[in-house]
Amino acid sequence: MKFLDRLFQGKPTEEKILKEILLRFQQGMAKCDGCQGLIPSQSLPPLGLPKCPACGALFFVPAQLEGWVVCKPLGTGGEGGVYLACSPQDPQKKAAVKLLRRDKETTEQAVERFLREGKIGSAFGEHPRLMKVYAYGHLKDGAFIISQFVEGITLSDLLASNTQGLPPEICLYYTLDMVEGLEHMYDCGYIYRDLNLRNIIIHPDGFAFLIDYGLCMAHDEAWETRDGKVFGTPLFIAPERCLKLGEDHRSDIYSLGMVLYHALTGRPFFSPQEVEQVIKGHLRGIRVPMSAKMPHADPELVKLLELMIKKDREARFQSYDEIREKIYPLLNRYAEYSTKDPILKMRRKLFRETQSAPDAPSAPAQP
C-alpha cells in the first residue's frame, strides 16, 4: 500500500552500524556513543551500561548469547529489557533478546512464567505469520528468550498515521494472516489470548505477524474458570474473560473482530475512556448495531464483523474456516477494482494462486 511505502521509505539501515559493533566486539572493544571513544570490554559486565572513562556517558557492552551477539538495547524495564542481536556471520540476520533480571524481588514463579513464554513460542516452530523463538533458558542472574526480530511497524503505529482507518481490502488480508497464525497455534494446542494493535507487526512486504506469547495458554488450561485479576488489553478481550470463564479459540476470534473493526475505522469499538465501562460494553446484551456504527461500509463486511464479535460465543464463528469462507467472496469482489499499488497487486496474485492450488480450501462462489 502507498501508506506503507511512505512509512518505510528512506529509513536508515542499521547494517553498517551492526557490522561495526561486531568488528569491535571481536576486537574486545566497545564504543562510546558520546565521545566515539573505544573502551576495552573484556573486564566489563556483559550487557551492562558502565560510564565512559573519557566523557562519563553511559555506553552499552555487547555480549554473546547462544551464538548471537547482543548489540544494543531496544527498550528497558524494571525487570530487564529487550535487545537487538545479530548473527556474527551475517549482520542482516537479527534477533530480539528478552532478558529477565533476577533480584531479591524476582520470584521463582516470575522466572518460570517468563520461560513459559519461550517454551510456548518454541512449540509453534516455523510459521510465516508467527514470531519464531530460537532459544530460551536460565542465566546466572536471570533468564532469556531469543526470538525473531520482526521488521516493520505495529498496527497501532500504522493506525496512528491513518486515523480514518485502513482500506477494507488490506484489512481483510491482514485478518487472513492472523487467522493463519491463530489456527496454527490452535493446532499446536494453544490459544493466543492477547490480540491487540501492538502485538501485530506489519512487515514492509505487506504481511502481518503476531508477536509476544506472554498470555498464551494450552487448551485445557484456558478452558478453566479462574479467579483473580483479569489480564489482557480491555478494548479487545472477549466477554468470557471479563466474566472469568473458560476460553477457547472463539475468544481469539472475538478479539480479532475487535482488532479488525479498529483497523477499518481507526477507532476502537468501545470508548477507551473508562476501563470499567469498556468491560461493561463487552458484556452488554444490547449494543449499537454494527450497521449504525459503520453506516457506509460494505454490508457483507458488516456481517463479517457482527459474527466475529457476538457476545454469546455459541453465536460467533465456530472455526477459522468459517471466517475464511466469509472473507473469500469479499476479496474476490474487491479484486475487480483496479489498483496501481504493488503490495496490493502482490497480495491479490498470491490469493488467486492459493485458491487455485489443488489442496487449497474451497472458496465460496463470488456473490
C-alpha positions in Angstrom: 0.0 0.0 0.0 1.2 3.6 -0.6 0.9 4.4 3.1 3.3 1.6 3.8 5.7 2.9 1.2 5.7 6.3 3.0 6.3 4.8 6.4 9.2 2.5 5.4 10.7 4.7 2.7 14.1 6.1 3.5 14.5 4.5 6.9 18.3 4.3 7.6 19.7 0.8 7.6 21.5 -0.4 10.7 23.6 -2.9 8.8 26.7 -0.7 8.8 26.3 0.1 12.5 25.9 -3.6 13.4 28.9 -4.6 11.3 31.0 -2.1 13.2 29.7 -3.3 16.6 30.5 -6.9 15.6 34.0 -5.9 14.5 34.6 -4.1 17.8 33.2 -7.0 19.8 35.6 -9.4 18.0 38.4 -7.0 18.9 37.3 -6.9 22.6 36.3 -3.3 22.4 33.1 -1.3 23.0 32.3 2.2 21.6 31.0 5.1 23.5 28.3 6.9 21.5 29.1 10.1 23.4 32.7 10.7 22.6 33.1 8.0 20.0 36.0 6.6 22.0 36.9 2.9 22.1 37.0 1.1 25.5 38.4 -2.4 26.3 35.4 -4.5 27.2 36.8 -7.9 28.4 36.6 -6.9 32.1 33.3 -5.1 31.9 30.0 -6.7 32.8 28.3 -8.1 29.7 25.1 -6.2 28.7 26.0 -3.6 31.2 25.8 0.2 30.9 29.0 1.5 32.5 30.3 5.1 32.3 32.8 6.0 29.7 36.1 6.8 31.4 36.7 9.7 29.0 33.4 11.6 28.9 31.3 10.0 31.6 28.4 9.0 29.2 26.8 5.6 29.6 27.7 3.0 26.9 26.5 -0.5 26.2 28.7 -3.5 26.5 27.8 -6.2 23.8 27.9 -9.9 24.7 27.5 -13.3 23.1 24.5 -15.4 23.9 23.5 -18.7 22.3 25.5 -17.9 19.2 24.1 -14.4 18.8 25.9 -11.1 19.6 23.7 -8.8 21.6 24.4 -5.4 20.1 22.3 -2.7 21.6 19.2 -2.1 23.8 15.8 -1.7 22.2 14.0 -1.0 25.5 14.4 -1.5 29.2 12.2 -2.0 32.2 12.2 -2.7 35.9 12.8 -6.4 35.5 15.0 -6.5 32.4 14.9 -5.3 28.8 14.8 -6.1 25.1 17.9 -6.0 23.0 18.8 -6.3 19.3 21.1 -9.1 18.4 22.6 -10.3 15.2 24.5 -13.3 13.8 28.3 -12.9 13.9 28.4 -14.3 10.3 25.5 -12.2 8.9 24.5 -8.8 10.4 21.3 -8.9 8.4 20.1 -11.9 10.4 18.7 -10.3 13.5 17.0 -11.4 16.7 15.3 -9.8 19.7 16.7 -10.8 23.1 14.4 -10.5 26.0 16.0 -10.6 29.5 14.6 -11.1 32.9 16.9 -9.8 35.6 16.9 -11.8 38.8 17.0 -9.7 42.0 15.6 -10.1 45.6 12.1 -9.2 44.3 12.1 -11.7 41.4 10.4 -14.9 42.5 10.9 -18.3 41.0 7.4 -18.2 39.8 8.2 -15.0 37.8 11.2 -16.7 36.2 9.1 -19.8 35.3 6.3 -17.6 33.8 8.9 -15.8 31.7 10.5 -19.1 30.5 7.0 -20.5 29.8 6.6 -17.9 27.1 9.8 -19.1 25.4 8.6 -22.7 25.7 5.2 -22.0 24.2 6.8 -19.9 21.3 9.2 -22.8 20.6 6.2 -25.1 20.2 5.0 -23.1 17.2 8.1 -23.9 15.2 8.5 -22.2 11.8 5.3 -20.4 10.7 5.3 -17.4 8.3 2.8 -15.4 10.4 4.2 -16.0 13.8 7.4 -14.7 15.5 9.9 -17.6 15.8 11.5 -18.4 19.1 15.1 -19.5 18.6 16.2 -20.3 22.2 15.3 -19.7 25.9 16.8 -20.6 29.2 18.3 -19.6 32.5 21.1 -17.2 33.1 23.2 -16.8 36.2 21.4 -13.6 37.0 18.0 -14.3 35.4 16.6 -15.8 32.2 16.4 -15.1 28.5 14.3 -15.6 25.4 15.8 -15.2 21.9 13.2 -14.7 19.2 12.9 -13.5 15.6 13.3 -9.7 15.2 10.3 -8.9 13.0 11.0 -5.8 10.9 8.1 -3.5 10.4 5.6 -1.3 12.3 3.0 -2.2 14.8 -0.6 -1.9 13.7 -1.0 0.6 16.5 1.6 2.9 15.0 0.3 2.3 11.5 -3.2 3.5 12.6 -1.7 6.5 14.3 -0.6 7.6 10.8 -4.0 6.6 9.3 -6.5 7.9 11.8 -9.5 7.3 9.5 -8.7 3.6 9.3 -7.1 1.4 6.6 -8.6 0.2 3.3 -11.0 -2.7 3.7 -9.2 -5.0 1.3 -5.8 -4.8 3.0 -7.5 -5.1 6.4 -9.0 -8.4 5.2 -5.6 -9.7 4.0 -4.2 -8.8 7.5 -7.1 -10.7 9.0 -6.3 -13.8 6.9 -2.7 -13.5 8.1 -3.9 -13.5 11.7 -6.3 -16.4 11.0 -3.3 -18.5 9.7 -1.3 -17.7 12.8 -4.1 -18.3 15.3 -5.1 -21.5 13.6 -1.6 -22.8 13.7 -1.4 -22.0 17.5 -4.7 -23.8 18.0 -3.4 -26.9 16.1 -0.3 -26.8 18.4 -2.6 -26.9 21.4 -2.8 -23.3 22.4 -4.9 -20.1 22.1 -3.3 -16.7 21.9 -5.4 -14.6 24.3 -3.6 -11.3 23.6 -4.7 -9.9 20.3 -4.2 -6.1 20.3 -2.8 -3.5 18.0 0.7 -3.6 19.5 1.1 -7.3 19.1 0.6 -7.2 15.3 3.5 -6.2 13.2 3.0 -5.1 9.6 6.1 -6.1 7.7 7.3 -3.9 4.7 6.4 -6.7 2.4 2.7 -6.2 3.2 2.1 -9.2 5.5 1.1 -9.2 9.2 2.9 -11.1 12.0 1.9 -11.9 15.6 4.4 -11.4 18.3 4.5 -11.9 22.1 3.3 -15.1 23.6 3.1 -14.0 27.3 -0.7 -14.7 27.7 -0.9 -17.9 25.6 -2.4 -20.9 27.2 -2.9 -24.6 26.5 -6.5 -25.6 25.6 -7.3 -27.3 28.9 -5.7 -24.5 31.0 -7.6 -21.8 29.1 -10.9 -23.6 29.5 -10.7 -23.5 33.3 -12.8 -20.9 35.2 -10.4 -18.7 37.1 -10.4 -16.2 40.0 -8.2 -13.1 40.5 -7.0 -10.4 38.1 -8.1 -10.2 34.5 -5.1 -9.9 32.2 -5.2 -8.5 28.6 -6.0 -5.3 26.8 -9.5 -4.3 27.8 -10.5 -3.0 24.4 -10.1 -6.4 22.8 -10.7 -9.1 25.4 -13.7 -11.5 25.0 -16.7 -11.3 27.3 -16.0 -14.7 28.8 -12.7 -13.4 30.2 -14.4 -10.4 31.7 -16.7 -13.0 33.5 -13.6 -15.1 34.4 -15.0 -18.1 32.5 -13.0 -20.5 30.4 -11.9 -19.5 26.9 -11.2 -21.2 23.6 -10.4 -20.3 20.0 -13.7 -18.4 19.8 -12.3 -15.9 22.3 -9.5 -15.2 19.9 -12.0 -14.8 17.1 -13.8 -12.2 19.2 -10.6 -10.3 19.8 -9.7 -10.5 16.2 -13.0 -8.9 15.3 -12.4 -6.1 17.6 -9.0 -5.5 16.1 -10.5 -5.7 12.6 -13.1 -3.1 13.5 -10.4 -0.7 14.9 -8.2 -1.2 11.7 -11.2 -0.4 9.4 -12.5 2.6 11.3 -9.4 4.0 13.0 -11.2 3.8 16.4 -12.0 1.1 19.0 -15.4 -0.4 19.1 -15.9 0.9 22.7 -14.7 4.3 24.0 -11.4 3.8 25.9 -12.1 6.5 28.5 -13.0 4.2 31.4 -11.8 0.6 31.7 -14.9 -0.4 33.8 -17.2 1.0 31.0 -15.3 -0.9 28.4 -15.7 -4.2 30.3 -19.4 -3.5 30.7 -19.6 -2.8 26.9 -18.2 -6.3 26.2 -20.8 -7.8 28.5 -23.8 -5.7 27.5 -26.5 -7.7 25.8 -27.8 -4.8 23.7 -25.3 -3.0 21.5 -25.5 -0.3 18.9 -25.9 -2.3 15.6 -22.8 -2.6 13.6 -24.6 -1.1 10.6 -25.2 2.0 12.6 -21.6 2.2 13.7 -20.4 1.7 10.1 -23.3 3.2 8.0 -21.3 3.5 4.8 -19.5 0.1 5.0 -20.0 -2.9 2.7 -22.9 -4.8 4.2 -21.1 -8.1 3.8 -18.1 -6.7 5.7 -20.5 -5.5 8.5 -22.0 -9.1 8.7 -18.5 -10.5 9.0 -17.7 -8.2 11.9 -21.0 -8.9 13.6 -20.4 -12.6 13.6 -16.9 -12.2 15.0 -17.9 -10.2 18.0 -21.1 -11.8 19.1 -21.4 -11.6 22.9 -22.5 -15.2 23.0 -19.6 -17.4 21.8 -22.1 -20.0 20.5 -23.4 -17.4 18.1 -19.9 -16.4 16.8 -18.0 -18.1 14.0 -17.1 -21.5 15.4 -14.0 -22.1 13.3 -11.3 -20.2 11.4 -12.5 -21.9 8.2 -15.9 -20.1 8.7 -14.1 -16.8 8.8 -12.2 -17.6 5.6 -15.5 -18.6 3.8 -16.9 -15.2 4.7 -13.8 -13.3 3.6 -13.0 -15.0 0.3 -16.1 -13.6 -1.6 -15.3 -10.1 -0.3 -11.7 -10.3 -1.6 -12.8 -11.8 -4.9 -15.2 -8.8 -5.3 -12.6 -6.2 -4.2 -10.1 -7.6 -6.7 -12.3 -6.4 -9.5 -11.3 -2.8 -8.8 -8.1 -1.6 -10.4 -5.1 -0.7 -8.3 -1.6 0.6 -9.0 -0.4 -0.4 -5.6 2.4 -3.1 -5.9 1.7 -4.6 -2.5 -2.0 -5.0 -3.1 -1.3 -6.4 -6.6 1.1 -8.9 -5.0 -1.5 -9.9 -2.3 -4.2 -10.4 -4.9 -1.9 -12.6 -7.1 -1.0 -14.8 -4.1 -4.6 -15.0 -3.1 -5.6 -16.2 -6.5 -2.8 -18.7 -6.6 -3.7 -20.0 -3.2 -7.3 -20.5 -4.2 -6.3 -22.4 -7.4 -3.9 -24.8 -5.6 -5.1 -28.4 -5.6 -5.2 -28.7 -1.7 -6.5 -25.2 -1.0 -9.7 -24.7 1.0 -12.5 -24.2 -1.4 -13.6 -20.5 -1.7 -17.3 -19.8 -2.0 -18.5 -18.6 -5.3 -18.4 -14.9 -5.9 -21.7 -13.2 -4.9 
